[in-house]
Amino acid sequence: MPRRKTAFIMLAILLTITLIPAGCGQKQSASQKPQSSNSGQKPKAPTAAEDILKDITAIITELDRKVKIQKVPALEQASSGGEQGGQNQGKGSGSGSQGDSSQGSKSGSGSSEGGSQSQSSQQGGQQPSQAGEQKGIAAWQKEMQSLKNLHRNWNMLEPQAAEAGLPPSSRDGFEQVLDNLTLAVSRQHLEESLTAAIELYGQYGELARIYAMPLPAEFYQVQYGVMAAIAEAGREKWDTASEKIAAIEDPWSMLLPQAGKQDKMLAQRTDFSLRDLKDAISSQEINLVAIKGEIAINNFKALEKKLSQSQSSSGSQ
């Protein structure tokens, strides 16, 4: 699969996350033993949990921007470069007589020019490499800052989450994926970073099982499965993509009735779009996956707003 197609698929999956509210995004779902209570109510999510979602979103947004810069302008530059080359060639042919008349003077000064060119090329060989290295480091500063925030906030949240009922396997899973993302970003591996960021988003959904959040845990499970399936399809890992999209069936069956209460037609559109995406993955046609995936993602954007509005209105009553 050409890298250009992979980048196109990655761009599609990232559109959802960049528009997730910068707070926490989940409601109530399967319960684990919360820290409070006789009533079984979940405790409110700590600020650190909200900040973690903000930084995961910030990282994916920035990685999405990098994909666009890396892929789209390269094509435009290649196109404009060809036109400019043609114009320069035209100028060269138009000034042929001038070139002939000045050939003697150019050849006379050739040795001095050659010496200066040799010296400048040696200096230029060092400067671009240093400048490129510094530019590369600077280009990933936003992700690194967000990762520092994530590590700090996770350290603050982990003991509270453990007390609220988050099991060791979930805590270890989050930390392992966070470490993987940190290493991928520090190495400036774009595709690996995107994959790890999506996985971290999936891990974040576990917090909705122990804390009261604006969106249910099932929402994160389904959205993660959609993004991960599209990402795997973009790398032509069709078996893994099929496993990811199949894994959303149970959480979606729980989320669908909630969605239907808020907007029946939107819930049905989302349901059909998920089925279409599953069929597209089964067909192993990357263009179909891109189109069907984008439709499913747009439906989830709308659904996220409906569910969040419902939770905020019920919480204020």
N, C-alpha and C positions, 0 to 999 in steps of 0.2 A: 504494500500500500504506500503510495507516495506520501511524503511528509506533509505536502500541501493539503491533502485530504484529511490527514490526521488533525492538522491544525484547525481546519474548518469544523470538524466534529467537536473538538475541544472548545472552540468559541461558542458553539451552540449550547453545550452543557453549562457553561459558566454564566450565562445570562440570568439564570434563576437566582443563583446565590448572590449576585451583585445587588439584587433588589430586595433581599431579605432584610427586614427591619433590623436596625442596629441594636436592638434590645435582645432579649431572649426570645426564642420563638417557640414555645410549646405550652400546652395545657396539661391536662391530667390524662393518665393512661394507666397501664398495668401497674399495680402497686407493689412496691417493695416496702419494707417497714420504714415509714418516715420517722423523723426524730420526734415529732410531737405525738403523742396522742391517743386519747381515748376515742376521738371522733374519727380517726383515720384520715384526717385532712393532711395534705402535703404541706410542708413548709414553703414559704416564698423563696424563690431562687435568690441567692446572694448576689451582690453587685458583681463579684468576680466572675460568676457564670455569664452574666450579661456581657461583660467585657471580653470574655473568651470568644463569644459569638461574633462580636464586633471585629476582633482581630483575625479570626478565620475568614470572615467576609472580606476584610481589607486585603489579606494575602491573595485570595482567589481573584479579587478585582484587579489587583496589580499584575498577577500572572496573566490574566486575560488580556490586559493592555499590552503586555510584552509579546504575546502571540500575535496580536494585530500588527504591532510595529515590525515584528520579525518577518511576517509573511506578506502582508498586503503591500507595504511600501516597496518591498524588494521587487515585486512584479511591476509596480508603477515606474520604479527607477530604471528597470531593464528596458521598459518600453520607451521612456523619455530619453534614455541613453542612446538608443538606436536612432531616434530622430536627430538628436544632437550630433551624433557621429556623421549622419548623412549631411547635415548642414555644414559641418567642418570640412567634410570631403569636398563639398561644393565650393567652399571658399578656397580650398587649396587648389582646385583645378582652375578657378577663376583667376587666381593670382600666380599662375604658372610663369608668366614672363617676368614678374617681379622676382620670383624665386630664382629664375635663371640669372638675372642681372646681379643678384646679391650672392650668388653661389661662391664667387671668388673670395669675397670678403669673409664669408662664413668659414670657408676652408682655411683661410689665413689665420683666423682666430680659433681654429678648432682645438689646438693643443691646450690653450689656456682655458677654454671652456670645458674641455674634457677633464682637466685637473680639478676645476671648481666643482664640476658635476660629481666627480668621484668622491671629493671631500664631503659634499652636501649629502650624497647618498649614504655615506657611512654615518653621518650625524642623523640623517632622517631615518635610518634603519633602527636606531636606538630610541629616538623620541616617540615614534608612533607606537612602538611596543609598550613603552612605559605609559604613554597616554591612554592606550587601549586598556591596559590593566587597571589603571585608576578609574577609567570610565566604567569598566565592568563592575568594579566594586561599588561605585556610586550608584549604578543602575539597580542594584539589589538591596540598597540601604533600607527602603521602606519595608520590604519583607523581613529583613533581619530585625528591624525595630519591632515589628508586629510579633515576631517570634520571641523576642525578649519579653514582651508583654505577656505572651501566652505562657511562657515558662513561669513567670512571676505569679500570674493570676492562678495558674493551675496549682502552684505550691500553696497559695492561700486557700483555694477551694477544696483541695483533696481531703484534708482532715474533716472539713464540714460535710463533704459528700459522703465520706466513710461513715460518719455518725448518722447521716440521714438515711443510709441504707444502700449506697452504691457498692456493689460487691467488688472484691479484689480483682476479679477477672476484667471487669469493666475499667477499673482504675488503671490496671497494668496495660490494658489495650490502648487506652487514650494516651498514656505516657509513651508507649512504644511508637505509636504512629506520629506523635509530636516529635520524637527524636528522629524518626525517619524523614519527616518533613524538614527539620532543621538541617540535617546532613545534605539533603537534596538541594536546598536553597544555598547552603554554604558552598556547594560545588557548582552552583549556577546551572543545574540540570533542569531545564524548563519542563519537559514532559514528566520527568520523575517527580518534580515539585507539584505539578498539577494533580497527579495521581494521589500523592500523599495528602494533599490539601482536601481532596474529595473524601478520602478515607477518614480524615480527622473530622470532617463535617458529619460523617456517619456516626463516629464515636460520640460526638456531642449530643446526639439524640438520646443517649442513655440517661442524660441528666434529667430529661423530662419525665422519667419514670419515678424520680424521687422528689422533684421539685414542681411546684405549681408554676406553669409557664403559659404564655399566650397561645401556643400551638401544642397539639398532642404529639406524643412520641411517634405515633404512627405516621404523622406527616413527614417527619424527618427520615423515617425508615424508607418510606416510598420514594421521596425525592432523592435520597442518597442512591437507592437502587436504580432509579432512572439515569442519574448522572453517571454512575459507575458503569452501567450497561452500555451507554453510548460511548464512554471513554474506551472500554474494552473493544467495542466494535470498531472504533477508530484505529485501533492497533491490530485489527483483524484477529483478535482472540475471540472467536465466535462462540466457542463452548462456554468460556467464562462470562461473556456477555449474556448468553442465554440463562446461565445460572443466576446472574444478578437480577435480571428482569423477572425471572420466575420467583425469586425470593420476596418480591413485593406483594405477592398475591394475598397472603394472610393479613399483613398490616393494612393493605388497601381495603380488604373486606370489612375491617373494623372502622376505617376512616370514612368510607363511602356513605354510610348512614348519617354520620355527622355532617358531611358535606351536603348531603341531600336536604337536610333540614334548613340549611342556609340558602342554598340556591340549587333547586332540583335540576334545572337544565345544565348548569355549569358542572354539576357532579356527573351527569350523564355524558357530557362532552369529554370530561376528563377520563371517565371510564373507557369510552370508545377510543380515545387517543392512546391510552395505555395498551389496549388490545392491539391497535394498529402498530404501535412501536414493537411490541412483542413479535408480531408477524413479520415486520421488516427485518428484525434481527434474525429470525428463523430463515428468511430468504437470503441472508448474507449479502444484501445489496446496500452498500455504504451510502449511496445517495438517498435511498428510501429511509434509512436510519436517520440521516441528517434532517430530512423534511419532517418525518413523523416525530422525531425527538424534539424538534423545535416547537411543534404544535403542543405536545404533551407538557413541555416546560412552560409555555405561555399559559396553558390552562392552570398549571400549578401556581403561577404568579397570582392569577385572579383568585384562585381558591385560598391561597395564603391570606390575602386581604380580607376575604369574607370571614374566615375562621378567626382571624385576629380581632376584627371588628366585633364579632359575636362575643368573644371572651372579654374584651374591654368593656362592652356594654353590660354584660352580666355581672362583671366584677364591680361595676360602679353602682349597682342596684343594692 
